[in-house]
Amino acid sequence: MAVELLQQGPLPRVTIAVLAHPRDPMFEVTEGVRGRPRRSIRTLTLALILCAAPDLAGRAPAAPSKVLVLEGGTIIDVSRFGKSGADIQDAVVVIRGGQIVAAGSRTTVSVPADARRVTVKGKYITPGLVDGFAALGNQAEANAYLYMGVTSIVGLAGGDARRPPLFLKAKPSPRIYRLEHVGYEWTRDDRPREFSEVETTKQVDAFAKAGVKVLLISFAITPERTRQIVRQAHELGLATLGTLGLTSYREAIEAGVDAFVHTSRYSLELAPPEMHEAVANSPFGQPRIEFYKFLTAIDLEDSKLKRYAALLGSSRVALVPTLSLEYLDLPGHDNPWKEPVAAILDPKDIHLPANPLTGNRDAGSEDLADASPPGFPQKVLRIEERYRRAGARYLTGSGTTAFGTMPGISLHTEVQLLTRIGLTPRQALAASTSNFGEIYRWSRVGQVKAGYNADLLVLDEDPVKDVRSLKKIRMVILDGEILDREKLLAKE
C-alpha cells in the first residue's frame, strides 16, 4: 500500500511504500493537516522503502561526505605561537566535509573504511598559509595565492593605485576574510570626517551582517571612537587592526585592538608629539616623509624605543609588519618574477613592480605617498628586530599588491623576513597559520587538529629546519579537496 505523508508549508507530498497490511494493528488513523485523515506509524519496526528522489524536506538525499585520509607524514606543531615542538611522526589526518575530524599518530586515529587514503610518508603536513593583509584582483591572482600554499587572505577592499577592488568571484579562491575601514568617510575637500557614535554603531553592525571579518581602525579615529569600535567588534566576533594617528598605539593597546599593521606606521609611537599629530593629519603627505627620515636616523638604543618595544612585548597585541613592502629596496633580494607562478601574473596589476628581467624597479615613483629616504628599508628591519627581542607576537601580511609585492610569492618573502629579524622558522610558520586563530579568535583557522578547517599543505622538506621549505609544496588541500597545482599555472 502507499501512505501519503502530509505536512505544512510548500514542501511536496512524499509517498512511502509500506511493507505491511493496512489493517495491521501497528497503524492508526489520526487527524491530518487541515483536518484531512492520515495514517501514522506507531512503531519503528516496519521496513520502509523510500521513493528515490526527495527526502522529507523536499531535497535529494545527501550523498555521504567524502573522506580523505593523509597517512604517514609528520604533522608540524605550530601551537603556542610556535614555542611548542610536539610534532607527530607517522601521523594520520582524517578529513570529511572540509573539516579535519581526526589528527594524530597512527596508533590513535582510526581510518574509516570508505576513505580515500593518500600516503604522504616522508612528507610534512602544515596548515595552509594565511596572508593577513593582501589584495586579490582577478582569477590569476587567486591561482597564484593557492599555488604558493596561501589558502586564506585578509582581503583589502582596495580600489586605488596600490591595490585593486577585491575580487570575490574567483573559483578556485583562497578563503577571503574581508577587511574594511571603519569609523570615517572622506569629504569633498579630501579630508576625513569621523563618524558619530550612532553612525559608527550602524556601520559596524552593517559590516558584521555583510560578512566582514576584520575592521581597520585608521588615522582619523580618535581614542573614544577606537574604544567604541573595539568593544562592538569583539561583541560581534570581529577582529580589529590598527594603523593609527589620532589614537596613540598605547591607547589602542589599552582599548584592546587585536593587531597593528606596518612597522613604518606603528613606529609612529616613537615620534615627538608634534610629528605624531602632523602625520595623523596628513598620513600620505610631507609629514610622512619627515617621519620616515626621523625613523631612519633613530638610535636603536633610544630609551623611548626600548620602552615601546617592552610595551609591545608585554601586551596581547600582534604585529603585522609587512616587511615585504620594503623587499625590493633591500640589498641582495631575489627576483620575484622567477617564481613559476609569476608567469600567470601581469606586471600592470602590481604597484611599482620589479622588472621581470632584472628583479629591480626600473624607476621610483614621483608620488609623495610612495617616497622614502635612503636607508629606510634596512632601518625598518632593525627596528622591528628590537620589537621581536622584547617579545612581540606576529602575524604575516604581505601588503600585496603595493610596492612590488605579488600574490602568494610575497607571503613567502614575509615569512623569510620574519626569520631575518630573529623568529625561528617554527615561529614564523606559526605567524602565518595558528597565530591568526589565537589573535583574531578564529577557532577553526591555522592548526592540524580535529575541528579545524581542512586547509593544508603537504611539503617535501621540513619547514622547521628551513622556512624556505614552505615553497617545496607537494600538495595543497583547500576545504578538504586536493587542488591540481599544475592547472593553477594555466593562463586563461
N, C-alpha and C positions, 0 to 999 in steps of 0.2 A: 504494500500500500504506500501511499505518499502522504506525508504530513507537511502542512504548509506552516512555516513559522512567520507570524505577523509581528511587525514591530513599528514603533512610531518613527516619524521622520521620512526623509526621501529615499531611504535605503531600499533596494529591490527585495522582492519576495525571494525566499530561498526554499527550494523543495528538497526534502531529505527522504531518501528511500529507507524504510524501516523493515528489518527482517523479523517481523512479529505479526501475530494475528490481531486485527483491530479490536476484538473482544477480549484480548489478553488483559487480566486484572492489573498489569503494570501500567495501564493507560487510564487516564481520567479526562473528562471534558471540562474545561474551565472557561471562564469569560475571556474572550479575546479582546484585541484592541478595538475600540469604538463599538463595543458590545457584540462583536462577532465571536462565535464559538471557536475554540481551537482545542486541539489535543495537546496535552503536555505529558512529559515522561516523568514518572516518579522514581525511577531508578537509573543508575548509570551502567547497568549490566548489559544493556542492549548493544548489539553490534550495529553501528551506523555506517552507511556508505554515503559520504558527502558528494554532492554533484561536483563536477570537475572544477568549474571556474571560480565563482565568487565565494568568499567566506562570509561570515555573518555581518561583517561591516561593509560588504559590497566590494571587497578588494580581492584580487587574485591571491591565493595562498603564497605567503612569503617563502622564497627559496631559502634553504638552510644557509646560514652565513658560511662563507669560505673560511677555512682555517689554514693559515700559513705558519710553518714552523721553521725556524733557523736553528740548526744543530751544530755543535762542535766549536763555535767561535768563543772568543773571550769578550765578555761584557766589561766595558770600561766604566769604572765608578767615577761619577762627576758630582757626587753629593758633597755637602758641607763646603760649598764654594771652591771645590777642588782640593780640599785639605784631607779628604779621605783617600783611601787607596785599596779598597776591598774589591778589586777586580775579580770576576768569576770566570774561571777557565772551564773549558769543555761545557759550555752553557747551552741551555735550550730556551728559546724565546717563542712563545705561542701567541699568535695574532689572530683575532677574529673581529670582523666588523669595524676595522680601522682602529682597533684598540689593542694594546698589549694586555692579555688576560693572565699570562704567567711568564715569569722570567727567573731563571736561577740555574743551579748546577743540574747536570743530567740526573743525578740521584734524587733530586727533589721535585722535578717537574715531569708530569705525565704528558705524553704526546697523544692527542686524540686520534682515533683510528682513521677518521676521514681526512686527516690533514695532508696538505701538500708539504712535503718535507724537503728542505733545501740544506744541503751540507755546506757549512762555512768553516770547516776545520782549518786552523792556522790563520784565520782572519780575526778582525777586531770589530766589535759592534758598539757603536756610539749613537746617541740621539742625533737627529738631524740638526743642522746648524740654524741659528736664528740671527738675522740681521736686524738690529734694533733701531735703525734709523736709515731708511732707504726708500728710493723711488722705484716705481715699476711703470713703464710707459707703453709696452707693447708685448706681443707674444714672444718675440725673440729674447727679450729681457727676462721674461718668466722662465723660458727654457734655460737661459744662462744660469739663473739662480739655482734651478733644480740640478742641472748638470754638475755644478760645483758643490752640491750637497746642502744648499741653503733651502730648507723645507718650509721656513716661516720668515716673514718680514714684518716689521712695524712700518706700515706703508704711509708715506707722506702724501698729502693732498697735492702738493706741487703746483704747477701751472705758471712757472716763471722761467727766467733764463737758465736757472741751475737745474731745475727738475720739472718733468712733465706732469700733467694731471694723472692721478692714479688710475691705472687701467685695471678694471675689476672683471673683465670678461675673458681673461686668458684661460686656456684649457689645453694642457695641464697648467697649474699655477701653484706656487708656494702658498701656504696659508697666509692670509693677509690680516694682520691686526691693525685696523685703521687708526691713524693718529690725526687729530685736528687741533688747531689753535683755539684757544678758549678765552673769553672774557673781554674782548675788544673788537673794534672794527676800524677800518681806515676811512677817514673823512675825505671830502672833496679836495681839501688843501693838503692831502697826503700826510696827515697826522693821525696817530692812533687815538681813538676815543674809548676809554674804559667803560664797560657796561656797568649798570647799576646792579645792586644785589638781586633785584627781581629779574632783570634781563639775564643775568648770569645763571640764575636758577633755571630759568626756562631753557636756556641754551644747553646747559649740561644735561638736563632731562631729555631734550631732543636728541642730543648726541648718543646718549645711552640707548634710547629706543631705536636709533638708526644703526646700532651695532658698532659704534666707535668704541675702541678699547683703551686708548691712551690719549690723555689731554695734555697739550703742550702749553705750559704757562710761560708767557713770553715777557719781553722787555717792558711793555706798557702797564703791567699788572702791579697794583700796589699790595703791600703786605696784608691789608684787611681782606682784599678780594682773593689773594692767594690762599689764605686760611679758609675762606668760604669754599673755594673750588676744591681744595683737598678734602675737606670734610664731606662734601656732597659726592665727590668722585668715589671715595672709599665706601660710602654707604651704598653706592650703586655698583660696586665691583669694578670700577675703572682705575687704571694706573695713571700716575701723574709724572710728567717730565718737565724739567725747568731749564730755560735759557733766559736768565733774569736780568733785570735792570733796576726798576723802581723798588722791587723787593730784593733785599740782600740775600746772599746764599746762606748766611747764618740764620736769617729769619725764615727762609724756605725750609731749612733743616728742622727748625723748631715747629714749623707748620706741618711737617710730615710729608713733604714732597718725596716721591719714591726715588727719583734719579735726576741727575744733571747731565746735559749734553754739551760737548765740545770743550776740550781743555782751554781753548782760546777764549771761551765765554765764561766758564765758571771760575777761571782765574781772575776775573774782574774783582773778586773779593780782595785781591792784593793791592788794588789801585787806591790812590788817595781819594777822599770823598768827592772832591770837585771833579775828578776824572771819571769816577763811577757815575756821577749824575750826568755828565756830558755824554757818555756812551749810552746810558739808559735813554736819553732823549734823541740820540742820533746813532743808532747801533750799526748803521752801514755807511756812515759819513766819515768826515775827517777825524772826529774824536776816536773812532775805532782805530785809525792808523796811529794816532798818538799813543793809545793804549798798547798797541802791539809793539811799538818802539820801547815803551816802558817795560813790557814783559821781556823783550829781548835783552834788555840791559840789567834786569833784576839780579841781585846777588842770591845765589842758591842757598846761602847760609843766612839770608834775611830772616829776622825774628818773626815778622808777620807771616812769611811763607811757612815757617815751621809751625806756628800756631794754627794756621788754617789747615795745613796738612794733618795735624793732630785732630782737629775737629772733624775732618772728613773721615779719618780712620776710626774714630770712636763713635760715629753715628751709623744709623741704618742705611743712609742714602747710598745709592750706587752711582758710579761714574760711567758715562758713555763718551770716551774721549775723542772718537772719530779721528784717530791719528792718521788714518789712511788719506784724509784730505790733504795732508802735508807730504805724502809719499813721493810724488813726482819731483818734489823740490829737495829731497834728501839725497846726499851723495850715494852712488852705488846702487840705485834702485833698479829693479828688473823692468823689462818692457812688458807691460800687461797684455799687449796685443799678441804676444807669443803663446798665450794660453789657447788651446784648441778651440774652446767655445767662443773666443773673441771673434772668430771668423763669421759668426752669425750676427754680430753687433755692428751698428753703424756709428762711425765717429761723430756724425752730425747730431746724434742723440745724446752725446756726452758734453758737458760743460767743460771748456778748456781741456780737451783731450790730449793725450800724448800722441805724437806722431807714430803711426803704426810701424814705420821703418826704423826710427831711431829710439823710440821709447821715451823721448823727451818732448816737452811742449815746444812748438815752433816759435811761439811768442807769448808774452804775457798779455793780460787784459788791461785796457786803459780805464776800465770801470773802477772807480774808487773802492767799491764794495769788494773787489777781488784782490786788492793790493795787500802786500805785507812786506816788511823791511827785510834786508839781508840777514841771514842767521836765525830768522824766526822759527822755521820748522825744527831745527836742531834744538832750540831752546824749549820749545813746547814739549818735546820728548823728555828733556832733562827735568822740567818742572813736574811733569806727570810722574816721572820716576820718584820724585820726592813724595808725592801723594801715595804712591804704591808702597814705599818704605814705611809710611805711617800706618798702613793697614787698610787703605781704601778698598772697597769692593767694586767689581767691574761687570759691565755688560758690553757686548760688542755691537757696534754700529758703524757702517762704512761711510755713510753720508752720500751714497750713490744718488744721483749721477753728477754731483758737483765736483769741480776741481780735478777732473780726470778720473774720478772713481767709476768703477764699472760693475754691473750686476754680477753677483756671485764671486767674481775674481777678487774684488777689493775687500770682501769679508775675510778671505784668507790673508790678505795683506794686513788687515786689522788684527787678526789673531797673532800673526807673527810679530807685529809691532808691540803687542802686549807682552810677549816674551822678551822683547828687547828692553822694555822698562823694568823687567825683573820678575814677572809672573812665571811660574813653572808651566810647562806645556799642559799639564792637567788643569791648572788654574785657568789658563787661557781657554781651554776647551770648555770648562765649566762656565766661563763668562759668555760663551756663545751657545750655551744649552741650558743647564739646570738653574743657573742664576736668575734667568727670567722667571721661572716658576717661583723662586724664592722671593725675589724683589717685587714682582708685579702680582704675586698671589694667584698665578695661573696653575691650578692644581694638576693639569694634565700635560704640562709642557716640560720637556727637557731631560727626561730620565728614561732608562731602560728598565722599567718596573711595571708590575701589574697596575692597571688603571690609567696608564699614560697613553697619549696619542702614539699610534704606530707610525711615527716619522723617524726613520732610522737610516744610518749609514753602515755599510759593511766595508771595512778598509783592509787593504793588503798588508799594511805595516802598522806598527804600534804608534799611535799619536802621542802617547805619554813619553816616549823616548825622543821623538822629534815631531813637533807640531806640524811640520811640513808634510807629514804623512797623511794629514787630513785631505790632501789633494789626491792621494792614491786610493781612489774610490773604486771598489769592486761592484757595489750595488747601492742604489738609492731606493728607499721604500717610503712612499708617501701615502698616508691614510691607509696603510695596510697593503698597498699594491706596489709591486716591483716595477719601477719605471724602465723603459727602454732608453738607456742613455744615448745610444747611437742615433736614435730617432730624434732626440732633442737637438742634435747637431745639424739637422737638416734645415736648410733655408727654405722659407715659404715661397 
